[in-house]
Amino acid sequence: MNMKNANAASIRDMKKNCEHVSGVLKALAHPQRLMILCHLAEGEKTVGELQELCTLSQSAVSQFLKRMKLENLIDSEKRGLFVHYRIVDPDVKKLMNSLYGIFCR
C-alpha cells in the first residue's frame, strides 16, 4: 500500500471513529442518560436500582435504557426476575470513569 492509499484509509477510519464518538456524545448530552451511565460505570444495575439512584420513575429509566441499548451503549441480561444492565463498550466505560473523575469529585 502506498502512502497516498494509507493516508486515505486512515482518513476513512478517522471519519468512522468520529461518527461513533459523535453518537456516544449525543447520548451523553442528556442529563438523565449521563446519570444512568455514571451508575452503570460502577457496575451492573437493575432498573429498580437505577430508579432509586437516579430518582426517576421506572418508565423513564426503562425508556432511557431502551434508547441506550438501541445505540449499543449498554446491554442487558435477565437473571431470575431481574434484568441487569451494563455498559458494553470498554471505551465508553473509560470515558464515564474519566468524566466522573473530573466532574464528580
N, CA, C and O atoms as a GROMACS GRO file, in nm:
protein
  420
    1MET      N    1   0.085  -0.117   0.000
    1MET     CA    2   0.000   0.000   0.000
    1MET      C    3   0.090   0.124   0.000
    1MET      O    4   0.180   0.136   0.083
    2ASN      N    5   0.065   0.215  -0.094
    2ASN     CA    6   0.147   0.335  -0.097
    2ASN      C    7   0.098   0.436   0.006
    2ASN      O    8  -0.007   0.419   0.066
    3MET      N    9   0.176   0.542   0.024
    3MET     CA   10   0.147   0.642   0.127
    3MET      C   11   0.012   0.710   0.105
    3MET      O   12  -0.060   0.739   0.201
    4LYS      N   13  -0.023   0.737  -0.021
    4LYS     CA   14  -0.150   0.803  -0.051
    4LYS      C   15  -0.268   0.715  -0.012
    4LYS      O   16  -0.364   0.764   0.048
    5ASN      N   17  -0.262   0.585  -0.044
    5ASN     CA   18  -0.369   0.493  -0.007
    5ASN      C   19  -0.377   0.474   0.144
    5ASN      O   20  -0.486   0.465   0.201
    6ALA      N   21  -0.261   0.468   0.209
    6ALA     CA   22  -0.258   0.454   0.356
    6ALA      C   23  -0.321   0.576   0.421
    6ALA      O   24  -0.395   0.562   0.518
    7ASN      N   25  -0.293   0.693   0.369
    7ASN     CA   26  -0.349   0.816   0.423
    7ASN      C   27  -0.500   0.820   0.403
    7ASN      O   28  -0.574   0.862   0.493
    8ALA      N   29  -0.547   0.777   0.286
    8ALA     CA   30  -0.692   0.774   0.258
    8ALA      C   31  -0.761   0.676   0.352
    8ALA      O   32  -0.870   0.705   0.403
    9ALA      N   33  -0.699   0.560   0.375
    9ALA     CA   34  -0.757   0.462   0.467
    9ALA      C   35  -0.762   0.518   0.608
    9ALA      O   36  -0.859   0.497   0.681
   10SER      N   37  -0.658   0.587   0.648
   10SER     CA   38  -0.652   0.648   0.780
   10SER      C   39  -0.762   0.753   0.797
   10SER      O   40  -0.824   0.763   0.902
   11ILE      N   41  -0.784   0.831   0.694
   11ILE     CA   42  -0.888   0.933   0.698
   11ILE      C   43  -1.026   0.868   0.705
   11ILE      O   44  -1.113   0.916   0.777
   12ARG      N   45  -1.048   0.758   0.632
   12ARG     CA   46  -1.175   0.686   0.639
   12ARG      C   47  -1.198   0.631   0.780
   12ARG      O   48  -1.308   0.641   0.834
   13ASP      N   49  -1.093   0.574   0.838
   13ASP     CA   50  -1.104   0.522   0.975
   13ASP      C   51  -1.136   0.633   1.074
   13ASP      O   52  -1.219   0.616   1.163
   14MET      N   53  -1.070   0.747   1.057
   14MET     CA   54  -1.094   0.860   1.147
   14MET      C   55  -1.238   0.908   1.134
   14MET      O   56  -1.302   0.939   1.235
   15LYS      N   57  -1.287   0.916   1.012
   15LYS     CA   58  -1.425   0.961   0.989
   15LYS      C   59  -1.523   0.864   1.057
   15LYS      O   60  -1.617   0.907   1.123
   16LYS      N   61  -1.500   0.734   1.040
   16LYS     CA   62  -1.585   0.633   1.102
   16LYS      C   63  -1.582   0.646   1.254
   16LYS      O   64  -1.686   0.640   1.320
   17ASN      N   65  -1.463   0.665   1.310
   17ASN     CA   66  -1.450   0.681   1.455
   17ASN      C   67  -1.520   0.809   1.503
   17ASN      O   68  -1.584   0.809   1.608
   18CYS      N   69  -1.507   0.915   1.427
   18CYS     CA   70  -1.572   1.042   1.465
   18CYS      C   71  -1.724   1.026   1.466
   18CYS      O   72  -1.791   1.082   1.552
   19GLU      N   73  -1.777   0.951   1.372
   19GLU     CA   74  -1.922   0.928   1.370
   19GLU      C   75  -1.965   0.849   1.493
   19GLU      O   76  -2.069   0.879   1.553
   20HIS      N   77  -1.887   0.750   1.530
   20HIS     CA   78  -1.918   0.670   1.650
   20HIS      C   79  -1.911   0.758   1.775
   20HIS      O   80  -2.002   0.755   1.858
   21VAL      N   81  -1.804   0.833   1.789
   21VAL     CA   82  -1.787   0.918   1.907
   21VAL      C   83  -1.896   1.024   1.914
   21VAL      O   84  -1.945   1.056   2.022
   22SER      N   85  -1.935   1.079   1.799
   22SER     CA   86  -2.042   1.177   1.796
   22SER      C   87  -2.172   1.118   1.850
   22SER      O   88  -2.243   1.184   1.926
   23GLY      N   89  -2.201   0.995   1.812
   23GLY     CA   90  -2.321   0.927   1.864
   23GLY      C   91  -2.314   0.906   2.014
   23GLY      O   92  -2.413   0.925   2.084
   24VAL      N   93  -2.197   0.867   2.063
   24VAL     CA   94  -2.179   0.849   2.208
   24VAL      C   95  -2.199   0.981   2.280
   24VAL      O   96  -2.269   0.986   2.381
   25LEU      N   97  -2.139   1.087   2.228
   25LEU     CA   98  -2.152   1.218   2.294
   25LEU      C   99  -2.295   1.269   2.291
   25LEU      O  100  -2.339   1.336   2.385
   26LYS      N  101  -2.369   1.240   2.185
   26LYS     CA  102  -2.511   1.277   2.181
   26LYS      C  103  -2.588   1.206   2.292
   26LYS      O  104  -2.674   1.266   2.357
   27ALA      N  105  -2.557   1.078   2.312
   27ALA     CA  106  -2.623   1.002   2.419
   27ALA      C  107  -2.589   1.060   2.555
   27ALA      O  108  -2.673   1.061   2.645
   28LEU      N  109  -2.468   1.107   2.572
   28LEU     CA  110  -2.424   1.164   2.700
   28LEU      C  111  -2.477   1.304   2.723
   28LEU      O  112  -2.471   1.356   2.834
   29ALA      N  113  -2.528   1.366   2.618
   29ALA     CA  114  -2.572   1.506   2.628
   29ALA      C  115  -2.699   1.522   2.711
   29ALA      O  116  -2.734   1.635   2.748
   30HIS      N  117  -2.769   1.415   2.740
   30HIS     CA  118  -2.891   1.422   2.820
   30HIS      C  119  -2.856   1.394   2.966
   30HIS      O  120  -2.797   1.290   2.994
   31PRO      N  121  -2.892   1.482   3.058
   31PRO     CA  122  -2.851   1.465   3.199
   31PRO      C  123  -2.892   1.332   3.262
   31PRO      O  124  -2.815   1.273   3.337
   32GLN      N  125  -3.013   1.284   3.233
   32GLN     CA  126  -3.056   1.160   3.295
   32GLN      C  127  -2.983   1.038   3.237
   32GLN      O  128  -2.948   0.945   3.310
   33ARG      N  129  -2.959   1.040   3.106
   33ARG     CA  130  -2.882   0.929   3.046
   33ARG      C  131  -2.740   0.931   3.100
   33ARG      O  132  -2.682   0.825   3.127
   34LEU      N  133  -2.685   1.048   3.115
   34LEU     CA  134  -2.550   1.061   3.170
   34LEU      C  135  -2.546   1.006   3.313
   34LEU      O  136  -2.452   0.936   3.349
   35MET      N  137  -2.646   1.038   3.392
   35MET     CA  138  -2.653   0.988   3.530
   35MET      C  139  -2.662   0.836   3.531
   35MET      O  140  -2.594   0.770   3.609
   36ILE      N  141  -2.746   0.781   3.446
   36ILE     CA  142  -2.760   0.635   3.439
   36ILE      C  143  -2.626   0.571   3.401
   36ILE      O  144  -2.584   0.473   3.462
   37LEU      N  145  -2.559   0.626   3.300
   37LEU     CA  146  -2.431   0.571   3.258
   37LEU      C  147  -2.325   0.584   3.368
   37LEU      O  148  -2.240   0.497   3.382
   38CYS      N  149  -2.330   0.693   3.445
   38CYS     CA  150  -2.237   0.708   3.557
   38CYS      C  151  -2.255   0.593   3.656
   38CYS      O  152  -2.157   0.536   3.704
   39HIS      N  153  -2.379   0.559   3.686
   39HIS     CA  154  -2.405   0.450   3.779
   39HIS      C  155  -2.367   0.315   3.718
   39HIS      O  156  -2.318   0.227   3.789
   40LEU      N  157  -2.390   0.298   3.589
   40LEU     CA  158  -2.354   0.172   3.524
   40LEU      C  159  -2.203   0.157   3.511
   40LEU      O  160  -2.153   0.044   3.502
   41ALA      N  161  -2.129   0.268   3.510
   41ALA     CA  162  -1.983   0.259   3.506
   41ALA      C  163  -1.929   0.195   3.634
   41ALA      O  164  -1.819   0.140   3.635
   42GLU      N  165  -2.007   0.203   3.742
   42GLU     CA  166  -1.967   0.141   3.869
   42GLU      C  167  -1.993  -0.009   3.868
   42GLU      O  168  -1.935  -0.082   3.949
   43GLY      N  169  -2.079  -0.056   3.778
   43GLY     CA  170  -2.112  -0.198   3.769
   43GLY      C  171  -2.256  -0.218   3.727
   43GLY      O  172  -2.332  -0.122   3.715
   44GLU      N  173  -2.291  -0.342   3.706
   44GLU     CA  174  -2.426  -0.376   3.660
   44GLU      C  175  -2.531  -0.329   3.760
   44GLU      O  176  -2.510  -0.330   3.882
   45LYS      N  177  -2.645  -0.287   3.706
   45LYS     CA  178  -2.758  -0.242   3.788
   45LYS      C  179  -2.888  -0.289   3.725
   45LYS      O  180  -2.895  -0.310   3.604
   46THR      N  181  -2.990  -0.304   3.809
   46THR     CA  182  -3.125  -0.335   3.761
   46THR      C  183  -3.200  -0.203   3.743
   46THR      O  184  -3.154  -0.098   3.787
   47VAL      N  185  -3.315  -0.210   3.678
   47VAL     CA  186  -3.399  -0.091   3.660
   47VAL      C  187  -3.434  -0.033   3.797
   47VAL      O  188  -3.428   0.088   3.817
   48GLY      N  189  -3.472  -0.119   3.891
   48GLY     CA  190  -3.508  -0.072   4.025
   48GLY      C  191  -3.394   0.000   4.094
   48GLY      O  192  -3.415   0.102   4.159
   49GLU      N  193  -3.273  -0.052   4.081
   49GLU     CA  194  -3.157   0.014   4.142
   49GLU      C  195  -3.132   0.149   4.077
   49GLU      O  196  -3.106   0.247   4.146
   50LEU      N  197  -3.141   0.154   3.944
   50LEU     CA  198  -3.120   0.280   3.873
   50LEU      C  199  -3.229   0.380   3.906
   50LEU      O  200  -3.203   0.500   3.919
   51GLN      N  201  -3.352   0.331   3.919
   51GLN     CA  202  -3.464   0.417   3.954
   51GLN      C  203  -3.437   0.485   4.088
   51GLN      O  204  -3.456   0.606   4.102
   52GLU      N  205  -3.392   0.407   4.184
   52GLU     CA  206  -3.365   0.462   4.317
   52GLU      C  207  -3.245   0.557   4.315
   52GLU      O  208  -3.250   0.664   4.375
   53LEU      N  209  -3.138   0.518   4.246
   53LEU     CA  210  -3.017   0.601   4.242
   53LEU      C  211  -3.039   0.733   4.169
   53LEU      O  212  -2.983   0.836   4.207
   54CYS      N  213  -3.120   0.730   4.064
   54CYS     CA  214  -3.140   0.848   3.980
   54CYS      C  215  -3.266   0.927   4.016
   54CYS      O  216  -3.292   1.032   3.958
   55THR      N  217  -3.342   0.876   4.110
   55THR     CA  218  -3.470   0.936   4.149
   55THR      C  219  -3.558   0.968   4.027
   55THR      O  220  -3.608   1.079   4.010
   56LEU      N  221  -3.575   0.865   3.944
   56LEU     CA  222  -3.659   0.874   3.825
   56LEU      C  223  -3.767   0.767   3.834
   56LEU      O  224  -3.754   0.671   3.910
   57SER      N  225  -3.873   0.784   3.757
   57SER     CA  226  -3.977   0.682   3.753
   57SER      C  227  -3.925   0.559   3.680
   57SER      O  228  -3.830   0.566   3.602
   58GLN      N  229  -3.989   0.446   3.706
   58GLN     CA  230  -3.949   0.322   3.638
   58GLN      C  231  -3.964   0.336   3.487
   58GLN      O  232  -3.878   0.290   3.412
   59SER      N  233  -4.073   0.399   3.443
   59SER     CA  234  -4.094   0.413   3.298
   59SER      C  235  -3.987   0.502   3.235
   59SER      O  236  -3.941   0.474   3.124
   60ALA      N  237  -3.946   0.608   3.304
   60ALA     CA  238  -3.841   0.696   3.250
   60ALA      C  239  -3.709   0.620   3.238
   60ALA      O  240  -3.642   0.626   3.136
   61VAL      N  241  -3.672   0.547   3.344
   61VAL     CA  242  -3.547   0.471   3.342
   61VAL      C  243  -3.552   0.368   3.229
   61VAL      O  244  -3.456   0.353   3.154
   62SER      N  245  -3.665   0.299   3.216
   62SER     CA  246  -3.679   0.197   3.112
   62SER      C  247  -3.666   0.258   2.972
   62SER      O  248  -3.604   0.199   2.884
   63GLN      N  249  -3.725   0.376   2.952
   63GLN     CA  250  -3.715   0.442   2.822
   63GLN      C  251  -3.571   0.482   2.791
   63GLN      O  252  -3.524   0.463   2.679
   64PHE      N  253  -3.501   0.537   2.890
   64PHE     CA  254  -3.362   0.575   2.869
   64PHE      C  255  -3.276   0.452   2.839
   64PHE      O  256  -3.191   0.455   2.750
   65LEU      N  257  -3.299   0.343   2.913
   65LEU     CA  258  -3.223   0.220   2.891
   65LEU      C  259  -3.250   0.163   2.752
   65LEU      O  260  -3.158   0.117   2.684
   66LYS      N  261  -3.376   0.166   2.710
   66LYS     CA  262  -3.411   0.115   2.578
   66LYS      C  263  -3.337   0.191   2.469
   66LYS      O  264  -3.284   0.132   2.375
   67ARG      N  265  -3.335   0.323   2.481
   67ARG     CA  266  -3.267   0.404   2.380
   67ARG      C  267  -3.117   0.376   2.380
   67ARG      O  268  -3.056   0.361   2.274
   68MET      N  269  -3.057   0.368   2.499
   68MET     CA  270  -2.913   0.344   2.506
   68MET      C  271  -2.878   0.204   2.457
   68MET      O  272  -2.769   0.182   2.405
   69LYS      N  273  -2.970   0.110   2.472
   69LYS     CA  274  -2.948  -0.024   2.421
   69LYS      C  275  -2.952  -0.022   2.268
   69LYS      O  276  -2.870  -0.088   2.203
   70LEU      N  277  -3.045   0.051   2.211
   70LEU     CA  278  -3.052   0.065   2.065
   70LEU      C  279  -2.927   0.132   2.009
   70LEU      O  280  -2.886   0.104   1.896
   71GLU      N  281  -2.867   0.219   2.089
   71GLU     CA  282  -2.744   0.288   2.047
   71GLU      C  283  -2.619   0.206   2.076
   71GLU      O  284  -2.507   0.254   2.056
   72ASN      N  285  -2.638   0.082   2.122
   72ASN     CA  286  -2.528  -0.010   2.154
   72ASN      C  287  -2.432   0.042   2.261
   72ASN      O  288  -2.314   0.009   2.261
   73LEU      N  289  -2.485   0.124   2.352
   73LEU     CA  290  -2.404   0.171   2.464
   73LEU      C  291  -2.410   0.073   2.581
   73LEU      O  292  -2.313   0.058   2.655
   74ILE      N  293  -2.524   0.008   2.595
   74ILE     CA  294  -2.544  -0.085   2.706
   74ILE      C  295  -2.600  -0.216   2.655
   74ILE      O  296  -2.646  -0.227   2.541
   75ASP      N  297  -2.594  -0.316   2.741
   75ASP     CA  298  -2.655  -0.445   2.711
   75ASP      C  299  -2.724  -0.492   2.838
   75ASP      O  300  -2.704  -0.435   2.945
   76SER      N  301  -2.805  -0.595   2.825
   76SER     CA  302  -2.877  -0.645   2.941
   76SER      C  303  -2.875  -0.796   2.943
   76SER      O  304  -2.854  -0.862   2.841
   77GLU      N  305  -2.898  -0.849   3.062
   77GLU     CA  306  -2.907  -0.994   3.080
   77GLU      C  307  -3.010  -1.021   3.187
   77GLU      O  308  -3.003  -0.966   3.298
   78LYS      N  309  -3.105  -1.107   3.154
   78LYS     CA  310  -3.209  -1.143   3.251
   78LYS      C  311  -3.155  -1.255   3.340
   78LYS      O  312  -3.107  -1.357   3.292
   79ARG      N  313  -3.166  -1.232   3.471
   79ARG     CA  314  -3.127  -1.332   3.570
   79ARG      C  315  -3.241  -1.344   3.670
   79ARG      O  316  -3.264  -1.254   3.750
   80GLY      N  317  -3.309  -1.455   3.665
   80GLY     CA  318  -3.423  -1.473   3.753
   80GLY      C  319  -3.532  -1.374   3.718
   80GLY      O  320  -3.575  -1.366   3.603
   81LEU      N  321  -3.576  -1.297   3.817
   81LEU     CA  322  -3.682  -1.199   3.796
   81LEU      C  323  -3.631  -1.064   3.747
   81LEU      O  324  -3.710  -0.979   3.706
   82PHE      N  325  -3.499  -1.043   3.750
   82PHE     CA  326  -3.445  -0.911   3.722
   82PHE      C  327  -3.361  -0.908   3.595
   82PHE      O  328  -3.298  -1.007   3.558
   83VAL      N  329  -3.362  -0.792   3.529
   83VAL     CA  330  -3.276  -0.768   3.414
   83VAL      C  331  -3.162  -0.678   3.463
   83VAL      O  332  -3.186  -0.573   3.523
   84HIS      N  333  -3.041  -0.721   3.436
   84HIS     CA  334  -2.922  -0.645   3.478
   84HIS      C  335  -2.864  -0.575   3.355
   84HIS      O  336  -2.845  -0.635   3.249
   85TYR      N  337  -2.837  -0.446   3.371
   85TYR     CA  338  -2.784  -0.364   3.262
   85TYR      C  339  -2.638  -0.332   3.289
   85TYR      O  340  -2.596  -0.317   3.404
   86ARG      N  341  -2.561  -0.321   3.180
   86ARG     CA  342  -2.418  -0.289   3.191
   86ARG      C  343  -2.373  -0.214   3.066
   86ARG      O  344  -2.435  -0.223   2.960
   87ILE      N  345  -2.266  -0.140   3.081
   87ILE     CA  346  -2.204  -0.073   2.966
   87ILE      C  347  -2.130  -0.178   2.885
   87ILE      O  348  -2.056  -0.259   2.941
   88VAL      N  349  -2.150  -0.177   2.754
   88VAL     CA  350  -2.089  -0.278   2.668
   88VAL      C  351  -1.950  -0.237   2.620
   88VAL      O  352  -1.856  -0.315   2.625
   89ASP      N  353  -1.939  -0.114   2.574
   89ASP     CA  354  -1.816  -0.066   2.512
   89ASP      C  355  -1.715  -0.027   2.619
   89ASP      O  356  -1.743   0.064   2.698
   90PRO      N  357  -1.599  -0.092   2.624
   90PRO     CA  358  -1.499  -0.057   2.726
   90PRO      C  359  -1.452   0.088   2.715
   90PRO      O  360  -1.415   0.149   2.815
   91ASP      N  361  -1.453   0.144   2.594
   91ASP     CA  362  -1.412   0.284   2.578
   91ASP      C  363  -1.516   0.378   2.639
   91ASP      O  364  -1.479   0.482   2.694
   92VAL      N  365  -1.644   0.344   2.631
   92VAL     CA  366  -1.748   0.425   2.694
   92VAL      C  367  -1.732   0.418   2.845
   92VAL      O  368  -1.749   0.518   2.915
   93LYS      N  369  -1.700   0.301   2.895
   93LYS     CA  370  -1.678   0.286   3.040
   93LYS      C  371  -1.559   0.371   3.085
   93LYS      O  372  -1.565   0.437   3.188
   94LYS      N  373  -1.451   0.370   3.007
   94LYS     CA  374  -1.334   0.455   3.039
   94LYS      C  375  -1.372   0.603   3.036
   94LYS      O  376  -1.332   0.680   3.124
   95LEU      N  377  -1.450   0.640   2.935
   95LEU     CA  378  -1.495   0.780   2.924
   95LEU      C  379  -1.578   0.819   3.044
   95LEU      O  380  -1.559   0.927   3.100
   96MET      N  381  -1.671   0.732   3.086
   96MET     CA  382  -1.756   0.761   3.202
   96MET      C  383  -1.671   0.774   3.328
   96MET      O  384  -1.695   0.863   3.410
   97ASN      N  385  -1.573   0.687   3.344
   97ASN     CA  386  -1.485   0.695   3.460
   97ASN      C  387  -1.404   0.824   3.458
   97ASN      O  388  -1.382   0.885   3.563
   98SER      N  389  -1.359   0.866   3.341
   98SER     CA  390  -1.286   0.992   3.329
   98SER      C  391  -1.375   1.111   3.363
   98SER      O  392  -1.334   1.201   3.437
   99LEU      N  393  -1.497   1.112   3.308
   99LEU     CA  394  -1.589   1.220   3.338
   99LEU      C  395  -1.621   1.226   3.488
   99LEU      O  396  -1.628   1.333   3.548
  100TYR      N  397  -1.639   1.108   3.547
  100TYR     CA  398  -1.665   1.102   3.690
  100TYR      C  399  -1.547   1.160   3.769
  100TYR      O  400  -1.567   1.238   3.862
  101GLY      N  401  -1.426   1.122   3.731
  101GLY     CA  402  -1.308   1.172   3.797
  101GLY      C  403  -1.290   1.323   3.786
  101GLY      O  404  -1.241   1.388   3.879
  102ILE      N  405  -1.330   1.377   3.674
  102ILE     CA  406  -1.314   1.521   3.651
  102ILE      C  407  -1.425   1.602   3.718
  102ILE      O  408  -1.398   1.703   3.783
  103PHE      N  409  -1.549   1.558   3.703
  103PHE     CA  410  -1.662   1.640   3.743
  103PHE      C  411  -1.734   1.600   3.872
  103PHE      O  412  -1.810   1.680   3.926
  104CYS      N  413  -1.712   1.480   3.921
  104CYS     CA  414  -1.793   1.433   4.033
  104CYS      C  415  -1.715   1.414   4.162
  104CYS      O  416  -1.765   1.348   4.253
  105ARG      N  417  -1.601   1.468   4.173
  105ARG     CA  418  -1.523   1.454   4.297
  105ARG      C  419  -1.553   1.567   4.391
  105ARG      O  420  -1.497   1.572   4.501
   0.00000   0.00000   0.00000
